[in-house]
């Protein structure tokens, strides 16, 4: 029986690789899932309380997730609000399931 697995990750781009790399750290993954569960924008302080990590660590993880394209941020007065970018998450799921 011939394997149905794709020989090459069809449609994978460098930004997808960076997103997978960002999620490969347990604390960044926890930080990302806190935003997923919230289903809304959250300030860094709320994310920090949700994951129970020191504020500097959370800020660093949020920045790495943002640079990887997994989350977006915007300034509102003195706060920076973070949210998941569903289009990137959909791309990653599509890539992971393309050969299933």
Helices and strands as residue ranges (DSSP letters): H 14-23, H 26-38, E 42-43, H 44-51, H 55-67, E 71-76, E 79-84, H 86-97
